[in-house]
């Protein structure tokens, strides 16, 4: 049955309302919108590359709520924050598999990437990713970590002689933080941007 012309607008009204900004509603809301606290998982975007479920205005996101491409899948785990993490399954190999997290910066400054992750079953061979911000650099920074239990870590450049922590000068707006598969079995639980200086 075809809706009358005005009926179609009524059907779209919830989507139009949801597009409105909630900023300025209260000081508590404005403060929470720039928090690096992880919001409760919304159920995951799935490995479709579709719309992420990262909370708008947030500097942190559950990995399973980011956009997943290629062979990344969501796995249940009670030790993961939000009870799930993402991984390219063991023995799958790496192709163009990546996790893209859209995070919203409200203050210009220098930022670092803070991730919660764990090595896979072959520690030392299941513990690295390629990292990019806004699709740069094209090949990504090689990031290696240790530890088979979920833990927080600041992302570094493993090719640097000093394993220097990566820093990014970011302007206000949406920025895409990407974790691409380098070793299958590497587990990613959450991603956040942390402002360290103006």
C-alpha positions as MATLAB code, in Angstrom:
seq = 'XXXXXXXXXXXXXXXXXXXXXXXXXXXXXXXXXXXXXXXXXXXXXXXXXXXXXXXXXXXXXXXXXXXXXXXXXXXXXXXXXXXXXXXXXXXXXXXXXXXXXXXXXXXXXXXXXXXXXXXXXXXXXXXXXXXXXXXXXXXXXXXXXXXXXXXXXXXXXXXXXXXXXXXXXXXXXXXXXXXXXXXXXXXXXXXXXXXXXX';
ca = [
       0.000    0.000    0.000;
       1.413    3.394   -0.983;
       1.349    6.058    1.727;
      -0.018    9.491    0.833;
       2.684   12.126    0.334;
       2.358   13.495    3.902;
       2.285    9.947    5.297;
       5.825    9.314    4.047;
       7.072   12.365    5.985;
       5.389   11.105    9.138;
       7.075    7.720    8.656;
      10.477    9.461    8.389;
       9.956   11.727   11.405;
      11.751    9.432   13.918;
      14.878    9.450   11.716;
      14.711   13.230   11.362;
      14.373   13.664   15.120;
      17.334   11.329   15.767;
      19.552   13.435   13.488;
      19.234   16.400   15.850;
      22.134   17.269   18.136;
      21.642   16.793   21.862;
      24.510   19.132   22.709;
      23.600   21.900   25.097;
      20.844   19.870   26.738;
      22.793   19.780   29.994;
      26.339   20.169   31.295;
      26.340   16.478   32.238;
      25.438   15.435   28.674;
      28.071   17.725   27.124;
      30.758   16.371   29.472;
      29.835   12.760   28.749;
      29.908   13.271   24.984;
      33.678   13.852   25.013;
      34.499   11.178   27.547;
      36.927    8.349   26.858;
      34.802    6.107   29.080;
      33.565    3.224   26.986;
      29.849    3.384   26.316;
      27.799    0.232   26.696;
      27.991   -1.928   23.596;
      25.094   -1.479   21.198;
      25.428   -4.937   19.710;
      28.074   -4.503   17.031;
      28.210   -3.232   13.488;
      29.048   -6.673   12.147;
      31.582   -7.519    9.472;
      29.751   -5.605    6.779;
      31.579   -2.298    6.684;
      28.222   -0.670    7.369;
      27.210    2.027    9.824;
      29.143    1.803   13.088;
      27.479    1.786   16.494;
      30.124    4.029   18.088;
      28.392    6.691   20.176;
      28.465   10.088   18.421;
      30.641   12.595   20.263;
      32.720    9.923   21.982;
      36.482    9.462   22.051;
      36.125    5.722   22.765;
      34.365    2.777   21.184;
      33.994   -0.946   21.680;
      35.784   -2.690   18.804;
      32.670   -4.734   18.023;
      30.750   -1.471   17.500;
      33.236   -0.147   14.934;
      33.040   -0.842   11.194;
      34.450   -4.305   10.454;
      35.847   -5.222    7.042;
      37.109   -8.497    5.596;
      37.460  -11.483    7.912;
      37.074   -9.670   11.257;
      34.396  -11.332   13.394;
      32.907  -10.604   16.814;
      33.674  -13.200   19.488;
      31.974  -13.506   22.882;
      34.251  -13.443   25.917;
      33.218  -12.603   29.506;
      36.712  -11.166   30.175;
      36.330   -8.585   27.386;
      34.732   -5.195   28.088;
      31.168   -5.399   26.815;
      31.600   -9.216   26.761;
      33.009   -9.279   23.223;
      36.054   -8.545   21.058;
      36.957   -8.691   17.365;
      39.528  -10.919   15.678;
      40.557  -12.376   12.336;
      40.257  -16.096   13.175;
      43.429  -18.158   13.556;
      44.788  -19.620   10.295;
      42.699  -17.189    8.183;
      45.671  -15.105    7.120;
      45.457  -11.346    6.594;
      44.124   -9.632    3.503;
      42.266   -6.311    3.535;
      40.861   -7.024    7.006;
      40.437   -3.952    9.186;
      38.480   -2.320   11.987;
      37.598    1.361   11.489;
      36.459    3.314   14.553;
      34.960    6.788   13.973;
      35.858    8.916   17.013;
      34.818   12.537   17.574;
      37.380   15.094   18.728;
      35.945   18.277   20.258;
      39.223   19.953   21.259;
      42.228   20.414   18.987;
      45.373   18.907   20.420;
      47.853   16.072   20.451;
      46.307   12.654   20.932;
      47.473    9.097   21.536;
      45.612    5.858   20.802;
      44.710    3.724   23.805;
      43.546    0.190   23.010;
      42.350   -2.767   25.040;
      43.599   -5.985   23.487;
      45.086   -9.432   24.008;
      47.446  -11.687   22.116;
      46.008  -14.778   20.471;
      46.950  -18.397   21.231;
      50.354  -18.156   19.515;
      51.822  -15.359   21.655;
      54.496  -13.513   19.722;
      52.788  -14.422   16.441;
      49.232  -13.263   17.247;
      49.990   -9.849   18.698;
      50.260   -7.043   16.156;
      48.218   -4.713   13.952;
      48.784   -2.056   11.298;
      47.581    1.324   12.658;
      46.341    4.328   10.687;
      44.520    7.550   11.534;
      42.402    9.050    8.768;
      43.875    6.448    6.395;
      47.449    7.675    6.906;
      50.147    6.502    6.480;
      49.080    4.356    3.552;
      50.845    1.208    4.815;
      50.178    1.923    8.485;
      52.405    1.903   11.559;
      53.416   -1.543   12.781;
      52.171   -1.957   16.343;
      53.220   -4.971   18.427;
      52.172   -5.788   21.991;
      52.434   -8.609   24.535;
      50.042  -10.296   26.970;
      47.432  -13.001   26.434;
      44.947  -11.404   28.866;
      42.961   -8.305   27.932;
      44.775   -5.139   29.001;
      45.068   -1.471   28.052;
      48.062   -0.309   26.043;
      49.107    2.882   24.274;
      49.886    2.302   20.602;
      53.528    2.597   19.569;
      55.532    2.354   16.380;
      57.332   -0.979   16.730;
      59.728   -0.095   13.901;
      61.085    2.853   15.896;
      64.356    2.160   17.731;
      62.772    3.602   20.887;
      59.314    2.015   20.330;
      58.027    5.570   20.521;
      54.342    6.061   21.363;
      52.417    7.366   18.375;
      51.003   10.888   18.657;
      48.624   12.668   16.300;
      47.796   16.379   15.984;
      44.024   16.394   15.503;
      41.548   19.182   14.848;
      37.937   19.056   16.068;
      35.810   16.696   14.023;
      35.442   13.016   13.216;
      38.609   10.948   12.857;
      38.910    7.330   11.715;
      41.248    5.142   13.789;
      42.020    1.914   11.916;
      43.424   -1.378   13.167;
      44.282   -3.616   10.205;
      45.164   -7.294   10.410;
      48.896   -8.000   10.508;
      48.748  -11.329   12.358;
      45.517  -13.308   12.508;
      44.468  -14.240   16.021;
      45.279  -10.757   17.435;
      42.345   -9.684   19.621;
      40.983   -6.121   19.804;
      38.497   -5.164   22.529;
      38.255   -1.350   22.447;
      39.797    1.773   20.915;
      40.082    5.297   22.341;
      41.779    8.621   21.646;
      43.408   10.321   24.647;
      44.319   14.021   24.539;
      47.776   14.579   26.045;
      48.401   18.254   25.210;
      46.891   21.272   23.414;
];
